[in-house]
């Protein structure tokens, strides 16, 4: 997959995030596939918007650095989105195959490293693009 020259900077919820986007490819489902990376996603709170293309998928590579985070994904309620989170060993950490395009879960960081790399696959089961909000927040601070 080719990495595009486009670097998008978004300012949401007071956070400046640099997102490197790749050019669309064809997913295994036959629809377009898009991949993004949040290189600085290990902050206490991260939020950004992405688009799952109609009939395709979206991959997002990100890190969690807090002991426990809440991952919240919120679509536009236009199509059914399925969500799968994998760790760097390709083990499923979380999945949501239910109807709708919203989900939320707690994820505990594994291992002795300061941060853990994860990958979110969002599959759009509909015939329209669905823009979704990706949020990760440090839950370990709330539990003190």
C-alpha positions in Angstrom: 0.0 0.0 0.0 1.4 3.4 -0.9 1.7 6.1 1.7 0.3 9.4 0.5 2.1 12.7 0.9 -1.0 14.1 2.6 -0.6 14.8 6.3 -3.8 15.9 7.8 -3.9 17.9 11.0 -7.1 18.1 13.0 -7.9 20.1 16.0 -10.7 18.3 18.0 -11.4 18.6 21.7 -8.3 20.7 22.2 -5.9 18.1 20.8 -3.7 18.6 17.8 -3.2 15.2 16.0 -1.1 14.5 13.1 -2.6 11.6 11.0 -0.7 10.0 8.1 -3.2 8.6 5.6 -2.5 6.0 3.0 -4.0 5.7 -0.4 -7.2 3.5 -0.8 -6.7 -0.1 -1.8 -9.1 -2.9 -2.3 -10.2 -4.8 0.8 -10.8 -8.5 1.1 -14.5 -7.8 1.0 -14.1 -6.2 -2.4 -14.7 -2.6 -1.3 -12.2 0.1 -0.7 -9.8 -0.2 2.2 -8.2 2.8 4.0 -5.4 2.7 6.6 -4.5 5.6 9.0 -1.9 5.8 11.8 -2.1 8.0 15.0 1.6 8.3 15.9 0.9 10.3 19.0 -2.2 8.5 20.2 -0.7 7.5 23.6 -1.9 10.8 25.2 -4.3 10.7 28.1 -7.2 11.6 25.7 -7.2 11.3 21.9 -10.1 12.0 19.5 -10.3 12.1 15.7 -12.7 11.4 12.9 -12.3 8.8 10.2 -14.4 7.4 7.3 -15.2 3.8 6.7 -15.9 3.6 3.0 -19.1 2.1 1.7 -18.8 -1.7 1.5 -15.2 -1.5 2.6 -13.0 -1.2 5.6 -10.8 1.2 7.6 -7.6 0.2 9.5 -6.3 2.4 12.3 -3.0 1.8 14.0 -2.7 3.5 17.5 -1.1 3.1 20.9 -2.4 3.0 24.4 0.0 4.1 27.2 -2.3 4.3 30.2 -2.9 1.1 32.3 -6.6 1.2 31.2 -8.4 3.1 28.5 -11.9 3.5 27.3 -12.3 3.1 23.6 -15.4 4.7 22.2 -16.5 4.6 18.5 -19.4 6.6 17.3 -20.7 6.5 13.7 -23.3 8.7 11.9 -26.1 6.1 12.3 -26.2 5.7 8.5 -24.8 2.1 8.1 -23.9 -0.9 10.2 -20.2 -0.8 11.3 -18.4 -3.8 12.8 -15.3 -3.1 15.0 -12.3 -5.4 15.8 -9.3 -4.5 17.8 -6.1 -6.6 17.6 -2.8 -6.4 19.5 0.6 -6.6 17.9 0.5 -10.5 18.2 -2.7 -10.5 16.1 -4.8 -11.5 19.1 -8.4 -10.1 19.2 -8.6 -7.7 22.2 -12.2 -6.6 21.5 -14.9 -7.1 18.8 -18.4 -5.8 18.2 -20.4 -7.4 15.3 -23.8 -6.1 16.5 -26.2 -4.0 14.5 -25.5 -0.3 14.6 -22.4 1.8 14.5 -21.6 2.6 18.1 -19.6 0.8 20.7 -17.6 1.4 23.9 -15.3 -0.8 25.9 -12.5 -0.8 28.5 -9.1 -2.0 27.3 -6.3 -2.8 29.7 -2.7 -2.4 28.5 -0.8 -5.7 28.4 2.9 -6.4 29.0 5.7 -4.5 30.6 6.2 -1.8 27.9 5.2 1.8 28.5 2.8 1.7 25.5 1.0 -1.1 23.6 0.4 -1.0 19.8 -3.1 -1.8 18.7 -5.0 -2.0 15.4 -8.7 -1.2 14.9 -10.5 -2.6 11.9 -13.8 -1.0 11.1 -15.9 -2.8 8.5 -18.7 -0.8 6.8 -21.6 -3.2 6.0 -23.6 -0.5 4.2 -23.8 1.1 0.8 -22.8 4.6 2.0 -19.7 6.0 3.6 -19.9 6.3 7.4 -17.8 8.9 9.2 -17.0 7.8 12.8 -15.5 9.4 15.8 -12.6 7.5 17.5 -12.0 8.4 21.2 -9.5 6.9 23.6 -9.5 8.2 27.2 -7.3 7.2 30.2 -9.7 5.5 32.6 -6.9 4.7 35.2 -7.0 8.3 36.4 -10.8 8.1 37.1 -10.4 5.0 39.3 -7.9 6.6 41.8 
